[in-house]
């Protein structure tokens, strides 16, 4: 879908940042990397500290710093596109508002929190005629985009099965999904599978997307960060009433002060806090009202910490996904088996192994090691590649093979919703059960 920008086609695409959290700021920083392609010309952020901080960093005029989406003028006045990085429960209403106002939208995942919401947004996008791309950044990681290219080229024949796993490190799990905003599904509105693993199920449907997923089964549980596992001497907050804090792996002081883990969440995005806190202020914050200072065994988390998903596709391909948390280090693994070969590897290693069955010679197979040269990056180098592709699309240029336009991203989310139904009801769920929602 080609977009007609209100500015000179040779000028940078003008964007409004809607929601100045960590992810929105990260995407917006592409304007600093490639200023000839993207310019952040407006901001919508209700928190005045964040609004002023990022408005200043991006050089946004005071008149284009808005506290509410209702104050934002229609597309063309201060921006042509929007980077929507609001909280999960706000994605659908804010995206619908922006589309109706004439903006092309880059929307943070998850797209929606239910199948009906997802289809409501899909209809709004079709009605608006605007571009809506989803921040499934892992499609743009060279590790996955190269795997996709090899599969499409037929280098392993026709896919037969795909196995995927995500291992969430103990510090990431305890920060985001125990102490953090996504630890309680009632408050965030998102399950663990939706908030964390919609990336993975999107990748599964994208890598083997000759046919749509047909049915799914799932099981999972929560048993690590529960009061029953609290060690003797554990308190309610690490720095106020815990007698084992000095030797605890999850000590808030050790993780967030001594090791400076996740500062963009612990300090910069915490309400009423500043990124410029000194040591004493940080310790006092963790001791008193900072949510990240809570004991991991006495927080209000309710999301699963382990889950498996089994998928059957309409063309007979089978898929499996396993989520494991509390690992020493994070990792994502991939193994696709085809009729003439296989592709496997780990995202964090930045390498893929391609093996092909031979029909001649002494060896039984050929092996090729592909190095992507992208390691130690949370999303495998995909974040800014995503934004660059969005810019190309809204300029009317061809999308990449990794395109995350809404129509190409729906099946992965439907798979998440069907898997959660399957887990809760202890049965295989046909994705056709969601068809009445899709057709509504």
N, C-alpha and C positions, 0 to 999 in steps of 0.2 A: 504494500500500500504506500503510494508516494504521498509525501507531505509537502505542501506549499508553504514555505516559511515566509514570514512577513519581513524578514531582513534580506540583505544582499546575500545571494547564495555563496559568495566567496567569504563572507564574514563568519565568525564563530556562531554556532547555534546558541541562542540565549535560553537559559534554563532558570526556573525557580526551584529552590530547594524547599520541599515541604516536609518538615520534621527533621530538626538538626541534631539527630542522635549520631551514634558512632557510624552506622552504615551509611546514612545519608551524607555525612561529611566526607567519608572515604570516597564514595562515588563522585561527589562534587569536586574533589581534589584533582580529578582528571583535567579540570580547567586550568590547574597550575602546571600540569605535565604537558598538556597540549592546548595552550591558549588560543591557537589559531583555529581550533575545532569547537571548543566549548567555552562559554562564559557564564558564570553564575551572576545573574543580574537582579535577583529578588530572593527573598526568604520568607517563609511562613513558619513561625515557631512561637508557641504560647509562652514559653519560659523566657523572660526578659534577659536573663544572664546569657543563655545560649544564643538568643536572637542577636544580641549586641556583639557577642564574641565572634560568632561566625560571620555576621554581617560585616564586621570590620575586617576580618581576615580575607574575605572574598571581595572587599572593596565595594560593597553594595550601598547605594545611597540610602539615607535615612528614610526617604519617602517610599522606598521599595522594601522596607522591613515591616512585615505584617505579623500581628499576633493571632489573627484568625483567617481561615480560608475564605470566609465570606467577604473579607476586605480585599482579597486579591482580584484585580481586574481580569477581564477576559483575555484570552491569548492574543498576543500581538502588542499589547500595551507595554508591559515590562518584560515579558518573556514569551517564548513560543512553545517550549516544552517544559515538563515538570519531572523532577526526581522525587517520587513519593516514598518516603522512608518513615512513615508514621508507624505506630504500634500495630500489632497484628489485627486487633479488633477494629481498627480504623481504616484498614486498607480498602475495603470495598466502598464505603461511603465517600472517602476522600477521592478515590480514583474516579468514581462516577461523577462527582462534582467537577473534577478537573477535565474529564472528557467532554462533559456538557459545555464547559466554558471554552472549548476549542483547543485544549492542550493535548499534545502527544505525551504519553506518560511512560516513564520507566518506574515500575512498581516493585518494591521490595517483597520478598517472599515471607510467609506464605501468601498466596494470592487471596485466599478467603478461608474462613473457618468452618464452612459447611458446603455441601454440594449445592443446595439452593442458592446460597450467596454467590457461589462461583458462577452459576448460570445466569444470575441476575446481572452480574458484572459483564459476562460475555455478551448478553443482549444489549447492555448499555454501550459496549464498545462497538458492536455492529451498527447500532443506531447512530452513534456519533461519527462513524467513519474515520476515527482517529487511530493512530498507532498506539498499541499497548503492549509493552514488552515487560517480561518478568525477570527479576534478578536471580535467575538460576545460574549463578556465576561459575559453577563447576563445569558447565558445558564449555566454557571458554578457557578452562585450564588446559594448557598444551597436552597434558597427560591424557585427558578425556577426548579432546578434539582430535588428537592423533589416532586414538583408538577408533573413534567414529569414522575417520577418513579411511582407515585400513579395512574396517568392516564394510563400508559402502563400496569400496573398490573390489570387494570379493576375495580379499587375501586369505581368509580362512573359510571360504565357501559360504554356505548359508548357515546363520546362527542356529544352534540347537539348544544351548542353555547358557544362562548368565548367572554367575554367583558374585554377590557383592557383600561387603561387610564394612561397618563403621565402628571404630573403637574411639570412644570419647575419653580423654584423659581425666584423671581424678581432679585436677585443678580446674579444668573447663567445666566438668560436670557439676562440681560443687559451687562454682561461681554462678553459672547461668541457670542451671536446672535444679538447684537446691536452694541456694541463698537468693538467687536472682529473680528477675521478673517472669521467667518462663518455668519456674519451679512449681507453681500452683496453677493447674489447668482451669480452675474456676475463675481465677483472677485474670489470667492471660487469654483464656478462651481457646488455647491450643494444646493438643496432646503433644507428647514427646515426639511421636512419629511425624506430626505435622510441623512442629517448630524446628526440629533438628534434621529429620530424615526425609523431608519432602525433596531435598536435593537429590538424595540417593534413588528414590523411586522415580523421580523425573529422569534421572540418568538411565535407569533401567528401561523405561519406555522409549527413551530417545535413541539409545544405542541399538535396540532391537525393535525398531518401530515399523517393521513391515506390516505388522498387524497390531491391533489394540489389545490390551489386557482383557481377558475374558472372565476369569474368576480368581479368587484370592482366599487364603487362609492365614491366620496369624495367631500367635500366642505371645504373652509377655507378663512381666510381674515387676513389683517394686519390693526390694528387700534389703538394700544396702543402707540408705540414709533414713533409718527408722529409729524411733526411740529405743526399741528393744536391743539394738546393736550399740548403743552408746556405751563407751568404756566407763569403768568405774572412775568417778572423779570429774566426769564431763559436766560442764555447767550449761547455762542458756546462752551466754555470750563469751567469746574467747578471752576478752581482756577485762571481764568484770567478775566472773564467778567460776572460772574453770581452773582446776588444780593440775590439769595435765597439758595445759596449753603449750608449754615449752617443748614437749616431746610429741605433739600431735601433728600428723601430716597435713591436717586441714587448718592449722592455726592461721587466723586472719592476719596476724602480724607477720608471720613468716611468708605467707603467700603474697600479700598485698603491699607490705612495707619493705621487708628485707629483700624479697625477690622481685618486687615491683611487677607482679603478674596482673594483667588485665586492668591497667590504670584507666583506660578509656571508659570502663564501666564503674570501677570502684570509686573513682574520684570525679572525673570530668562529667559523668552523666548522673551522678547521685544528686537528688534534689537538695537545693540550698548549699551545695558544696562548690568549691573552686578547684581548678587544676593546679593552683598555686599554693595549696596548703603546705605548711611546714610539718616536720615530723611530729611535734606535739599535737598539732591540730588533727593530723591523720589518726594518731592513736586515740585521741579523745573521741573522734567520730566513730571509730570502730568500737570503742568502749560503750558508747551511748546509743545513738539512733540510726547508725548506718546499717542497712539491712545485711551488708556483707560481713558484719561482725558477729552474726549469729552462729551458734553451734550448728554444725551440719546435721546432727542427730536430733535437734530440737527446733528445726525450722518448720515452715508450714507447707513443705513440698508434698506433692501427691503424684507427680508424673512417674512413668515407668523408668526403670534403670536397665532393663534388658528386654529385647523383643526380637522375634523372628517373623518374616513374611514370606509366604510361598505364593508364586504367581503362575498361572497358566495363560498363555497368549492364544489368540484366535488361530494362529498358524501352527500351534503345537510347541512353540518355544516355551521352555520352563525357566522361571527365575526364582532366585532365593536371595533374601537379604537378611543379615543378622546385625543387630545393634548390641554392642557390649559397652558398658561404661566403667569408670573407675580404673582404667588402665594407666600404667605409668606414663605412656606417651600416646598422643592421638595418631590414628592412621585410618586410611581408607584403602581397601583392596578390591581388585577386579579380576575376574576370570571368565572370559567368553570362549565357549567351545563351539566350533563350527564343523561343517561336513569335511573340511580338508585341513583344518588347523585350529590353533587357539591363540588367544591374546591374554596375557596376565601381567600383573604388576601391582605396585603400591604407590599411591599418589605422593606420599612424603619422600619416597626414594627418587621420584622424578624419572623413573625408567619403566619401559614396557618390554616384555618378552614376547616375541611372535614366533611361534613354531608352526611349521607346515609339513604335512605328511609327504614323503617322497615316493615316487613311483619307479625310481631307478637309482643306481649307484649303491655304494656299500652302506651308507648311513640310512637310518629309518626315517629321519626327519631333518629339516633345516631349521636353524635357529638364528634369529636376528634380535639384537638388543638395541632398543631405541632410547636415547637419552634426550629428555626434554629440557634439561638445564634449568628446571624450575624446582627448587627444593626449599624447605623451611618457609613456606608461604601458606597462610591459613587456608586460602582457596586456590592453591596451585597456580597463582599468577593470573587468575581469571577476572578479578574485579574490574580493572581498567580496560581489559579487552572487551568486557561486556558493554561498558559505557561507549567505547569507540564504535562498536557495532551499532548501538542505538543511534549515535550521531550519523553514521552512514545511512541507516534506514530512513531517518527523518529527512535527510537530504535527498532521498529518492534513489540512493545507490543500492546495489544488490546486497541482501543480507548474507551473512556467513553461514556455513553449515551448522553452526552452533545456535542459530536463531531461536530466541526465546519469546517470539510473539505469542500472544495469548492462545491462539488456536493450536499452536504447536506445544503448549504447556498444560493443557487441560487434563490429559489422561493421567499424568503423574499424580495430580492432586485427587482425581477421582479414585485412583488406586489407594491413596492414603485413607480417604473416607471409607472405602469399602473394606480395607484391612482392619480399621478400627471397629467397624460393625462386626466383622468376622471374629475378631478377638473377644469382643463383648458377648457375642451370641454363641461362641464355641462351634462355629460351622464354616463351611465354604460359602462365600458370598459371590454370587454372579454380579458382574458389573452392570448387567442389564437391569438389575434391581434399581439402579440409579437412573435408568433411562427415562422414567416418567418425569424426573426432575430435569433431565437434560432437555426434554421436549417441551417442558412447561413454558 
